[in-house]
Structures are given as C-alpha cells and as structure tokens.
Amino acid sequence: MKLIRYGAPGAEKPGMLDNAGMLRDLSAHIDDVTGKTLDNATLDRLRALDPNDLPIVEGEQRIGACVGNIGKFLCIGLNYSDHAAETGAAIPEHPILFFKANSAVVGAYDDVVMPRGSTHTDWEIELGVVIGTEAKYVSEEDALAHVAGYCIVNDVSERHFQNNLTGQWTKGKSCDTYGPTGPWLVTRDEVANPQNLSMALDVNGERRQTGNTSTMIFSVAEIISHLSQLFTLHPGDVISTGTPPGVALGMKPKPVFLKQGDVMDLRIDGLGHQRQKVGMDA
C-alpha cells in the first residue's frame, strides 16, 4: 500500500495510490497520515479497502511529505562504508545519531531553498524508515515489526554549517526545506527486504550517487534496536538511515556543491521518485 499526502502545505489530505497509479482520497477513512494512523489495525483496515471505491483526486496536486506531524526526525551518519571512505571518516563502532529539525521537512517535489550565503549545500539520498508502533528495548529480530513503512529522504546538508560552525551536525542538516520526504509511504508488507534496495541520485541529469542498502554498515533492524535501547521510538518518528557514496563533499579534486537553479532527482526501488529545484533565500 502506498500512502500519500496531497494539498497545500499545512492542509494536506490523506490519499492512496491505486494499482494504476491514480491518486485516491482517503479523507472518509482517516484524517491524515500521521503516527496516530500508522498502527497495525488502521493499516490493515486501509488495506482491506477497494481503491476503486475511493474518490479519484482530480487535477494536478502538490504532494506533501508522506508523514504528517513527525515526532522525531532521527538521522544516521556514515552508515555506508564507501561513503565513510570518500569523506575520510573512520567506520563507526555504533550508529552515529544526529537530529534534523522537523521544520526542515517538505514534500518530495518542493523546492530546496538554500539559506542566505550558503555555498556548501550538498545532496544525500537515503532510505527513510517510519515507525508505526512504539519500540523500546526491542531486539533486532523484532525490530522490523515496529515499522509502518519506508520512503525516500533527501538529507540535504549545508557542509559549512555542519562542519565549521562550532557545534553538532544538526546545524547543517536543519535548514528550512532540507528534509524532502516521500513522495509515498510504502507499507512494510510491500518491501520484502529493506536491505536490498537500489538507489540513485542525479544532479542536472548527471548521476552523482548510486548505491544499494545492502552495503549499510548497520541494517535497519540494527538501527531500530540500537536506538530503542536509548529512548522510546514512537509512531510517526522517522529514521533516515544514511547515504551511499557520491556526495559533493567527497568529490575529487574539488567538491562541486549545489547552486541556485540546480535540479536533483532521486529514486529508490519501489519507493518512487523525488525532484527538487534549488533556490536561494533572498
């Protein structure tokens, strides 16, 4: 099942894609796609619906982030060995955790707007994991049962803010619009193996990142289990699980960062497509 949120920012409505890729409205069945509607019972009830009985959403619609009212936006750093190598970082012993501000979250096709003076904005395609049921002290074996579904995340990063403005990575990860999420929330029953998903990112039509979740240092199950030992994961929390090689920061001999007018295209097997045009704050 592919859940989607559509409409103006702050007023998104819930929807579902049918087998023909048509957008169907779910407003008669749930208020929104949030942590409150991602429990197993609700998802099972939605799966039982015949999409052909749902109203077709007419006309071109803005697609919002695939989860509303995100609780925690958790990000894992340096989780692909080849990405760590390209940035000159050591392989971590445990998952590296940082947070992205929820105010960074936008839809998959919304513009990414660089803050004033930004010259080091970078791209990062990542597998997003959306928690559906509360997880605390869970084992790796049970971890995936707490997942509602999966999505694409572009962990856009301002590297100067991240690395040179004294403090945590969060400074460079939390700029407004730096968290495109979606377009779909694909429920876990449609993702046979989250550790075998191909991913790719292009900038202006040129391939920059190619990878597969099979090369993660820490699997989705390991990440969920590890985080759940530290704090409770709640329904609607999003975990962005790291990026494969090919980011601007790792380019040799000199990084080429994003500039106004650039266009990013992102794809992960079965999870859809993102496209963002890059702008600059006035």
C-alpha positions as CSV (number, residue, x, y, z in Angstrom):
1,M,0.0,0.0,0.0
2,K,1.3,3.4,-1.0
3,L,0.0,6.2,1.2
4,I,0.4,9.8,0.1
5,R,-0.5,13.3,1.5
6,Y,-1.6,15.9,-1.0
7,G,-2.6,19.6,-1.0
8,A,-1.3,22.9,0.2
9,P,1.4,23.0,2.9
10,G,-0.3,22.7,6.3
11,A,-3.6,21.5,4.8
12,E,-2.6,18.1,3.3
13,K,-5.2,15.4,2.9
14,P,-4.6,11.7,3.0
15,G,-4.6,9.6,-0.1
16,M,-3.7,6.2,-1.6
17,L,-2.3,5.2,-4.9
18,D,-4.3,2.6,-6.7
19,N,-2.8,-0.2,-8.9
20,A,-2.9,2.1,-11.9
21,G,-1.1,4.9,-10.1
22,M,-4.2,7.1,-9.7
23,L,-4.4,9.1,-6.5
24,R,-7.5,8.2,-4.4
25,D,-8.8,10.2,-1.5
26,L,-8.8,8.6,2.0
27,S,-10.4,11.5,3.9
28,A,-13.5,9.5,4.7
29,H,-11.4,6.9,6.5
30,I,-8.5,8.7,8.2
31,D,-7.9,12.4,9.0
32,D,-4.2,12.3,7.9
33,V,-1.2,10.0,7.6
34,T,0.4,10.5,11.0
35,G,1.6,8.5,13.9
36,K,-2.0,8.2,15.1
37,T,-3.0,6.3,11.9
38,L,0.1,4.1,11.4
39,D,-0.8,1.4,13.9
40,N,-1.3,-2.1,12.5
41,A,-5.1,-2.2,13.0
42,T,-5.6,1.0,11.0
43,L,-3.2,0.0,8.2
44,D,-5.0,-3.4,8.0
45,R,-8.3,-1.6,7.7
46,L,-7.0,0.6,4.9
47,R,-5.5,-2.4,3.1
48,A,-9.0,-4.0,3.1
49,L,-10.5,-1.1,1.1
50,D,-11.1,-1.5,-2.6
51,P,-9.2,1.5,-4.1
52,N,-11.8,1.6,-6.9
53,D,-14.4,2.6,-4.3
54,L,-12.4,5.6,-3.3
55,P,-12.9,9.0,-4.9
56,I,-10.3,9.9,-7.6
57,V,-8.4,13.1,-6.8
58,E,-8.8,15.2,-9.9
59,G,-6.2,17.7,-11.3
60,E,-2.6,18.3,-10.5
61,Q,-1.9,18.2,-6.8
62,R,1.1,19.3,-4.7
63,I,2.5,16.2,-2.9
64,G,3.4,16.8,0.7
65,A,5.7,14.9,3.0
66,C,4.4,11.4,3.3
67,V,4.1,11.6,7.1
68,G,2.5,14.5,8.9
69,N,3.3,15.7,12.4
70,I,6.6,13.8,12.5
71,G,7.6,13.2,16.1
72,K,11.4,12.8,16.0
73,F,13.4,13.1,12.8
74,L,16.4,10.8,13.5
75,C,19.4,10.5,11.1
76,I,22.2,8.0,11.0
77,G,25.6,9.3,9.8
78,L,28.4,7.5,7.9
79,N,26.3,4.3,7.6
80,Y,27.8,3.2,4.2
81,S,31.5,2.1,4.3
82,D,32.2,3.6,0.9
83,H,30.7,6.9,1.9
84,A,32.8,7.0,5.0
85,A,35.8,6.3,2.9
86,E,35.1,9.1,0.5
87,T,34.8,11.6,3.3
88,G,37.9,10.3,5.1
89,A,36.0,9.2,8.2
90,A,36.6,6.0,10.2
91,I,34.0,3.2,10.2
92,P,31.8,3.9,13.3
93,E,31.6,1.3,16.1
94,H,28.0,2.2,16.8
95,P,25.4,4.1,14.7
96,I,26.1,7.8,14.6
97,L,23.0,9.7,15.5
98,F,22.0,13.3,14.8
99,F,18.7,15.1,14.6
100,K,17.2,17.0,11.7
101,A,14.7,19.7,12.8
102,N,11.1,18.9,11.8
103,S,10.8,22.4,10.3
104,A,13.2,21.2,7.5
105,V,10.6,18.7,6.3
106,V,9.0,19.4,2.9
107,G,7.4,17.4,0.1
108,A,9.3,15.3,-2.5
109,Y,8.8,17.9,-5.3
110,D,9.0,21.1,-3.2
111,D,11.9,23.5,-3.8
112,V,15.1,23.2,-1.7
113,V,15.9,26.8,-0.7
114,M,19.5,27.5,0.4
115,P,19.8,29.9,3.3
116,R,21.5,33.3,2.7
117,G,25.2,32.9,2.0
118,S,25.1,29.2,1.6
119,T,27.9,27.9,-0.7
120,H,28.3,24.3,0.6
121,T,24.9,22.7,0.2
122,D,25.1,19.0,-0.6
123,W,22.7,16.1,-1.5
124,E,22.2,12.8,0.3
125,I,19.8,10.1,-0.9
126,E,18.6,8.0,2.0
127,L,16.2,5.2,2.9
128,G,13.6,6.6,5.3
129,V,12.0,4.3,7.9
130,V,8.7,5.4,9.5
131,I,7.9,3.9,12.9
132,G,4.3,2.5,13.3
133,T,4.2,1.1,16.8
134,E,6.1,2.0,19.9
135,A,9.5,0.5,20.2
136,K,11.5,0.3,23.4
137,Y,14.2,-2.3,24.2
138,V,13.4,-4.3,21.1
139,S,15.6,-7.0,19.7
140,E,17.0,-6.9,16.2
141,E,14.7,-9.9,15.4
142,D,11.6,-8.0,16.4
143,A,12.6,-4.6,15.2
144,L,11.1,-4.5,11.7
145,A,7.7,-5.4,13.2
146,H,7.6,-1.9,14.6
147,V,8.0,-0.3,11.1
148,A,4.9,1.2,9.4
149,G,6.7,1.7,6.1
150,Y,9.5,3.1,4.1
151,C,10.2,6.3,2.0
152,I,12.8,8.3,0.3
153,V,14.6,11.1,2.2
154,N,16.9,13.7,0.8
155,D,19.1,14.6,3.7
156,V,20.2,17.9,2.3
157,S,23.2,19.2,4.1
158,E,25.0,22.6,4.4
159,R,28.5,21.4,4.9
160,H,30.0,24.7,6.2
161,F,27.3,25.0,8.8
162,Q,27.7,21.3,9.6
163,N,31.5,21.2,10.0
164,N,32.7,24.8,10.7
165,L,30.1,26.5,12.9
166,T,31.1,25.1,16.2
167,G,28.6,22.5,17.4
168,Q,26.7,19.5,16.2
169,W,25.9,18.3,12.7
170,T,22.3,19.4,13.3
171,K,23.3,23.0,12.3
172,G,24.0,21.9,8.7
173,K,21.1,19.5,8.5
174,S,18.2,21.6,9.7
175,C,17.9,24.5,7.3
176,D,14.3,25.1,6.1
177,T,13.4,22.8,3.2
178,Y,16.5,20.5,3.8
179,G,14.3,17.4,4.5
180,P,12.3,16.3,1.4
181,T,10.4,13.2,2.5
182,G,8.3,10.9,0.3
183,P,6.5,11.0,-2.1
184,W,4.9,7.8,-0.8
185,L,4.9,5.9,2.5
186,V,5.2,2.3,1.2
187,T,3.9,0.0,3.9
188,R,6.3,-2.7,5.1
189,D,4.4,-5.6,3.5
190,E,5.4,-4.2,0.1
191,V,9.1,-4.0,0.9
192,A,10.3,-7.6,1.0
193,N,13.8,-6.8,2.1
194,P,14.8,-3.2,3.1
195,Q,18.5,-4.4,2.8
196,N,18.3,-4.9,-0.9
197,L,17.0,-1.6,-2.4
198,S,18.9,0.1,-5.2
199,M,19.1,3.9,-5.0
200,A,20.3,6.7,-7.3
201,L,20.6,10.5,-7.3
202,D,21.2,12.8,-10.3
203,V,22.0,16.5,-10.3
204,N,21.1,18.3,-13.5
205,G,20.7,14.9,-15.3
206,E,24.2,13.6,-14.3
207,R,24.5,10.6,-12.0
208,R,26.1,11.5,-8.7
209,Q,25.0,8.7,-6.3
210,T,24.5,5.0,-7.0
211,G,24.1,2.6,-4.2
212,N,22.2,-0.2,-2.5
213,T,21.0,-0.6,1.0
214,S,22.8,-4.0,1.1
215,T,26.1,-2.1,1.8
216,M,24.8,-0.4,5.0
217,I,27.2,-0.8,8.0
218,F,24.2,-1.1,10.3
219,S,21.0,-2.6,9.0
220,V,17.5,-1.1,9.5
221,A,16.8,-3.7,12.2
222,E,20.1,-3.0,14.0
223,I,19.5,0.8,13.9
224,I,16.0,0.4,15.4
225,S,17.1,-2.0,18.1
226,H,20.1,0.2,19.0
227,L,18.0,3.4,19.2
228,S,15.3,1.7,21.2
229,Q,17.8,0.9,23.9
230,L,18.5,4.6,24.3
231,F,14.9,6.1,24.1
232,T,11.4,5.1,23.0
233,L,10.6,5.3,19.3
234,H,7.1,6.5,18.8
235,P,4.6,6.1,15.9
236,G,5.4,8.8,13.4
237,D,9.1,9.0,14.2
238,V,11.2,9.0,11.0
239,I,14.7,7.5,10.8
240,S,16.9,8.4,7.8
241,T,19.4,5.6,7.6
242,G,22.5,7.1,5.8
243,T,23.7,7.7,2.3
244,P,25.8,5.8,-0.2
245,P,28.9,7.4,-1.9
246,G,28.8,10.2,-4.4
247,V,28.1,13.3,-2.3
248,A,29.6,16.6,-3.3
249,L,31.8,16.7,-0.1
250,G,33.6,13.6,-1.4
251,M,34.3,14.8,-4.9
252,K,38.0,14.9,-6.0
253,P,39.9,17.0,-6.6
254,K,37.4,19.7,-5.6
255,P,33.8,19.5,-4.4
256,V,31.1,21.0,-6.6
257,F,28.2,22.0,-4.3
258,L,24.6,22.8,-5.3
259,K,23.8,26.2,-6.7
260,Q,20.7,28.1,-7.5
261,G,18.8,26.6,-10.4
262,D,20.2,23.0,-10.0
263,V,17.7,20.1,-10.1
264,M,18.0,16.9,-8.0
265,D,16.3,13.7,-9.0
266,L,16.2,10.8,-6.5
267,R,14.9,7.2,-6.9
268,I,14.8,4.1,-4.6
269,D,13.4,0.8,-5.8
270,G,9.7,0.6,-5.2
271,L,9.6,3.9,-3.2
272,G,9.1,6.3,-6.0
273,H,10.9,9.4,-7.3
274,Q,11.7,12.9,-5.9
275,R,12.7,16.0,-7.7
276,Q,13.7,19.3,-6.2
277,K,14.8,22.6,-7.8
278,V,17.4,24.6,-5.8
279,G,16.7,28.2,-4.9
280,M,18.3,30.8,-2.6
281,D,16.7,32.8,0.2
282,A,16.5,36.5,-0.7
